[in-house]
Amino acid sequence: MEHILPAPFITNLEPLLQEAPITDIKKVKQTIEAELGVKFDEMFSSFEVKPLGSASIAQVHKATLKNTNQTVAIKVQHPMVAIYCPSDVAIVKFATKVGEILWSGAKLKWLADEFERNILKEIDLSNEGRNAVRIKQLFKNDERIVIPEVIWKYTSKKILTMSFENGKSIVDVEYRKENNIDVEEVAELLASMFNRQIFEFGFVHSDPHHGNLFVRKERIRGKEILRLVLLDHGLYRELDKSFKYNFSLLWRGIFMQNEKVITEACRGLNVKNPELFTSIVTHRSYRDIMNSELKYSTKKRLGENTRIN
């Protein structure tokens, strides 16, 4: 929500995407052995103690499997997550109830329901594995998109083992410069990937922050191409045909500056305030969106995000 939150909030919360508190390696080993029923030293020929990243639910380590010599990324759930999860849900439910009392007319219960439904999915790493397999199949004919391979032999509800994928975050400016990666090509590939998820597949990755989006250049069949690595498949949203149609219609209305089409699309999406919703979706004021002087300059009218330049 960078377009809504004040800069100090973004500065202080952003590190939590990959730099949350780290679980001690001793507890990591205990979790792996307890979940997989395999001795740690029998499973790995190498294991990097320092995690590649640590988020709120789990942390990821780079390792090498002893039996296949494959380099993998192993995601290990923090030990207290399952214990604290019910209390977190209870706190959110209580907070939304208080909010509805304090602010008459506010409808906040859906927030608690959404949080409860999603957090239970996210703490089951085997569910993340199934999502990864599904989205990998959907993108099987697009070699520009990389989804890690799930290694089911070493996966459970608290452990997810995947192929290790090289690359750096899409916002790593130095990496892009060193590898001659064009930011416009990254943006085009990113937009293409999510447009297909939204409008074609109806199966959308729901945590697309820069910690989950890596880029790299790779030579395939003698040609160097840009590849986008999509990580963290714990949470997806299913979109039905009606939503996909009306959301497509909304964007048609936005591009054509047709208020009648925008209103029709919002009615189909059960949105009562088309102007506000359109502003939320585009991150622009409705006045800018409908500016007739910029009818043929979509970039100026809808804005260009230069944050990763």
Secondary structure, DSSP 8 states (H G I E B T S, - for coil): -TTTS-HHHHHHHGGGGTB-----HHHHHHHHHHHH-S-HHHHEEEE-SS-SEE-SSEEEEEEEETTT--EEEEEEE-TTHHHHHHHHHHHHHHHHHHHHHHSTT---HHHHHHHHHHHHHHT-HHHHHHHHHHHHHHTTT-TTEE---B-GGG--SSEEEEE----EETT-HHHHHHTT--HHHHHHHHHHHHHIIIIII-EEES---GGGEEEEEEEETTEEEEEEEE---S-EEE--HHHHHHHHHHHHHHHHT-HHHHHHHHHHTT-S-HHHHHHHHHTS-HHHHT-GGGTT-HHHHH----TT-
